[in-house]
Amino acid sequence: MSTPASQYRFAVNVTPKPGILDPQGRAVEKSLPHLGLAGISGVRVGRRVELTVEAADAAAARAVVDKLAGELLSNPLMELYVVEALG
């Protein structure tokens, strides 16, 4: 008999690695003075993916998300990802 699966929610936040050119972040940063905003620097633009995973336990669900983030949702040569468990 198999263990019933539970659902677990996660968010994967993907951003460019430090030192990697971020043209979107640069464009946003250059636009800030036109909006009357000052004192903002180091803008980096990334993406966020939210998902639900069915698994036997939280550790198994997290392992699935780590595999997905490392192999599909991010480019490990140019990007970093952080997995966040959602309530």
ROKEVO-269305 format. One record per residue: residue in three letters; residue number from 1; z negated, y negated, x of N, C-alpha, C in turn. Coordinates in nm, 2 decimals. Each point is the difference from the previous one (the first is absolute). Example, Ala and Ser with C-alpha at 12.3 -4.5 7.8 and 13.67 -1.06 7.14 Angstrom:
<atoms>
   resn   resi      npz      npy      npx     capz     capy     capx      cpz      cpy      cpx
    Ala      1    -0.78     0.57     1.32     0.00    -0.12    -0.09     0.00    -0.12     0.09
    Ser      2     0.07    -0.11    -0.04     0.00    -0.11     0.09    -0.08    -0.11    -0.08
</atoms>
This chain:
<atoms>
   resn   resi      npz      npy      npx     capz     capy     capx      cpz      cpy      cpx
    Met      1     0.00     0.12     0.08     0.00    -0.12    -0.08     0.00    -0.12     0.09
    Ser      2     0.08    -0.10    -0.03     0.01    -0.12     0.08    -0.09    -0.11    -0.05
    Thr      3    -0.04    -0.09     0.09    -0.09    -0.10    -0.03     0.07    -0.11    -0.08
    Pro      4    -0.05    -0.05    -0.11     0.07    -0.10    -0.07     0.02    -0.13     0.08
    Ala      5     0.11    -0.06    -0.01     0.03    -0.12     0.07    -0.06    -0.13    -0.06
    Ser      6    -0.04    -0.09     0.08    -0.04    -0.13    -0.05     0.10    -0.11     0.04
    Gln      7    -0.01    -0.11    -0.06     0.09    -0.11     0.04    -0.07    -0.10     0.09
    Tyr      8     0.06    -0.05     0.10    -0.05    -0.09     0.09     0.10    -0.12     0.02
    Arg      9    -0.05    -0.12     0.00     0.09    -0.12     0.01    -0.02    -0.06     0.14
    Phe     10     0.12    -0.03     0.06     0.00    -0.06     0.13     0.10    -0.12     0.00
    Ala     11    -0.02    -0.09     0.10     0.10    -0.10     0.04     0.03     0.02     0.14
    Val     12     0.12    -0.02     0.04     0.05     0.01     0.14     0.05    -0.14     0.03
    Asn     13    -0.06    -0.07     0.10     0.04    -0.13     0.04     0.07     0.01     0.13
    Val     14     0.13    -0.04     0.00     0.08     0.01     0.12     0.03    -0.14     0.05
    Thr     15    -0.02    -0.02     0.13     0.03    -0.13     0.07     0.06     0.02     0.13
    Pro     16     0.08    -0.10     0.05     0.06     0.01     0.13    -0.11     0.01     0.11
    Lys     17     0.02     0.08     0.10    -0.09     0.01     0.11    -0.01    -0.14     0.07
    Pro     18    -0.12    -0.03     0.07    -0.01    -0.12     0.07     0.11     0.00     0.11
    Gly     19     0.06    -0.12     0.02     0.11    -0.01     0.10     0.14     0.03    -0.05
    Ile     20     0.01     0.06    -0.12     0.13     0.03    -0.06     0.04    -0.13    -0.08
    Leu     21     0.13    -0.04     0.01     0.05    -0.11    -0.07    -0.02     0.02    -0.15
    Asp     22    -0.05    -0.10    -0.07    -0.01     0.00    -0.14     0.07    -0.12    -0.06
    Pro     23     0.13     0.01    -0.03     0.07    -0.11    -0.05    -0.05    -0.05    -0.14
    Gln     24    -0.04     0.08    -0.08    -0.06    -0.04    -0.13    -0.12    -0.08     0.02
    Gly     25    -0.09     0.05     0.08    -0.12    -0.07     0.03     0.02    -0.14     0.06
    Arg     26     0.10    -0.01     0.09     0.04    -0.12     0.06     0.05    -0.10    -0.10
    Ala     27     0.09     0.05    -0.09     0.06    -0.09    -0.10    -0.11    -0.05    -0.09
    Val     28    -0.10     0.08    -0.04    -0.11    -0.05    -0.09    -0.08    -0.10     0.08
    Glu     29    -0.03     0.02     0.13    -0.08    -0.09     0.07     0.07    -0.14     0.02
    Lys     30     0.13     0.01     0.02     0.08    -0.13     0.02     0.01    -0.08    -0.13
    Ser     31    -0.02     0.07    -0.12     0.01    -0.07    -0.13    -0.13    -0.06    -0.04
    Leu     32    -0.11     0.04     0.06    -0.13    -0.05    -0.04    -0.01    -0.16     0.00
    Pro     33     0.04    -0.06     0.11    -0.01    -0.15     0.00     0.08    -0.07    -0.11
    His     34     0.11     0.06    -0.05     0.07    -0.06    -0.11    -0.08     0.01    -0.13
    Leu     35    -0.09     0.09     0.00    -0.09     0.01    -0.12    -0.13    -0.08     0.01
    Gly     36    -0.01    -0.07     0.11    -0.12    -0.08     0.03    -0.12     0.08     0.05
    Leu     37     0.03     0.12     0.05    -0.10     0.09     0.05    -0.01    -0.01     0.15
    Ala     38    -0.12    -0.01     0.06    -0.01    -0.01     0.14    -0.11     0.09     0.05
    Gly     39    -0.01     0.03     0.13    -0.11     0.09     0.05     0.02     0.14    -0.02
    Ile     40     0.12     0.05    -0.04     0.03     0.14    -0.02     0.10     0.05     0.11
    Ser     41    -0.04     0.10     0.06     0.09     0.06     0.11    -0.01     0.15     0.00
    Gly     42     0.08     0.06     0.08     0.00     0.15     0.02     0.03     0.07    -0.13
    Val     43     0.10    -0.05    -0.08     0.04     0.06    -0.12     0.08     0.13     0.03
    Arg     44    -0.04     0.11    -0.06     0.07     0.13     0.01     0.03     0.05    -0.14
    Val     45     0.12     0.04    -0.03     0.04     0.05    -0.13     0.02     0.15     0.01
    Gly     46    -0.06     0.07    -0.10     0.01     0.14     0.00     0.03     0.05    -0.14
    Arg     47    -0.04     0.12    -0.03     0.02     0.05    -0.14    -0.12     0.09    -0.03
    Arg     48    -0.02     0.02    -0.13    -0.11     0.08    -0.05     0.06     0.10    -0.10
    Val     49    -0.04     0.13     0.02     0.04     0.10    -0.09    -0.12     0.06    -0.06
    Glu     50    -0.01     0.01    -0.13    -0.12     0.06    -0.07     0.05     0.13    -0.06
    Leu     51    -0.08     0.11     0.00     0.04     0.13    -0.05    -0.12     0.08    -0.04
    Thr     52     0.03     0.10    -0.08    -0.10     0.09    -0.05     0.03     0.14     0.05
    Val     53    -0.09     0.07     0.06     0.02     0.13     0.06    -0.09     0.10    -0.08
    Glu     54     0.06     0.12    -0.04    -0.08     0.10    -0.05    -0.03     0.10     0.11
    Ala     55    -0.13     0.03     0.02    -0.04     0.09     0.11    -0.13     0.06    -0.04
    Ala     56    -0.04     0.11     0.08    -0.13     0.07    -0.03    -0.12    -0.09     0.03
    Asp     57     0.01    -0.09     0.10    -0.11    -0.08     0.04     0.06    -0.13     0.07
    Ala     58    -0.09    -0.10     0.02     0.03    -0.13     0.06     0.06     0.02     0.14
    Ala     59    -0.05     0.09     0.08     0.05     0.02     0.13     0.15     0.05     0.00
    Ala     60     0.02     0.09    -0.09     0.14     0.06    -0.01     0.10    -0.11    -0.05
    Ala     61    -0.05    -0.08    -0.09     0.09    -0.11    -0.05     0.02    -0.10     0.11
    Arg     62    -0.10    -0.03     0.07     0.02    -0.10     0.12     0.10     0.05     0.10
    Ala     63    -0.01     0.13     0.03     0.09     0.06     0.09     0.15    -0.01    -0.04
    Val     64     0.02     0.02    -0.13     0.13    -0.02    -0.06     0.05    -0.14     0.02
    Val     65    -0.08    -0.10    -0.03     0.03    -0.14     0.01     0.03    -0.04     0.15
    Asp     66    -0.09     0.05     0.09     0.03    -0.03     0.14     0.13     0.06     0.05
    Lys     67     0.04     0.12    -0.04     0.13     0.05     0.03     0.11    -0.08    -0.06
    Leu     68    -0.01    -0.03    -0.12     0.10    -0.09    -0.07     0.02    -0.13     0.07
    Ala     69    -0.11    -0.06     0.03     0.00    -0.14     0.06     0.06     0.01     0.14
    Gly     70    -0.04     0.10     0.08     0.05     0.01     0.14     0.15     0.05     0.01
    Glu     71     0.05     0.07    -0.10     0.13     0.06     0.01     0.10    -0.07    -0.09
    Leu     72    -0.04    -0.07    -0.10     0.10    -0.05    -0.10    -0.02    -0.15    -0.02
    Leu     73    -0.12    -0.05    -0.02    -0.03    -0.13    -0.04     0.00    -0.10     0.11
    Ser     74    -0.01     0.04     0.12    -0.01    -0.09     0.12     0.09     0.05     0.11
    Asn     75     0.05    -0.09     0.08     0.07     0.04     0.12    -0.10    -0.01     0.12
    Pro     76    -0.05     0.11     0.05    -0.10     0.00     0.10     0.03    -0.07     0.13
    Leu     77     0.13    -0.03     0.03     0.03    -0.08     0.12    -0.02    -0.14    -0.02
    Met     78     0.00    -0.05    -0.13    -0.01    -0.14    -0.02    -0.11    -0.05    -0.10
    Glu     79    -0.06     0.10    -0.07    -0.09    -0.04    -0.10    -0.13     0.08     0.01
    Leu     80    -0.11    -0.06    -0.05    -0.13     0.06    -0.02    -0.02     0.02    -0.15
    Tyr     81    -0.08     0.10    -0.03    -0.04     0.01    -0.14    -0.15     0.03    -0.01
    Val     82    -0.06    -0.05    -0.11    -0.14     0.03    -0.03     0.00     0.05    -0.14
    Val     83    -0.07     0.11    -0.02    -0.02     0.07    -0.12    -0.13    -0.05    -0.06
    Glu     84     0.00    -0.04    -0.13    -0.12    -0.05    -0.07    -0.02     0.08    -0.12
    Ala     85    -0.12     0.06    -0.02    -0.03     0.07    -0.12    -0.03    -0.10    -0.11
    Leu     86     0.06     0.02    -0.12    -0.03    -0.09    -0.11    -0.09     0.07    -0.10
    Gly     87    -0.09    -0.08    -0.06    -0.10     0.04    -0.09     0.06     0.08    -0.11
</atoms>
